[in-house]
Amino acid sequence: MVMNSPTFFNDRQRLADITLKHRIASVFAWREWVTAGGLMSYGPDFSGITRRSADYVDKIAKGVIPADLPVEQPTKFDLVINLKTAKAIG
């Protein structure tokens, strides 16, 4: 399991390559890791979170006090598996 960190995210290609080279099953939080060659990711749907953020910005622009808006947690999560990597590590 690789921690979320800007440093790790910037080196995601290199880290994905290392896990593949050593045939290590790896789990990440963001789908970008999987597109870089990582095995799998599981985390919130960030595109959905971004859309909900736009709704909040719209409400605030229309005069709603930010403190009056509820805090929301993600309700949709994505599981992404790289089948090519899965086959490569066996």
Buried (B, 14 or more C-beta within 10 A) or exposed (E): EBEEEEEBBEBBBEBBBEBBEEEEEBBBBBBBBBBBBBBBBBBBBBEBBEEEEEEBEEBEEEEEEEEEEEEEEEEEEBEBEBEEBEEEBE
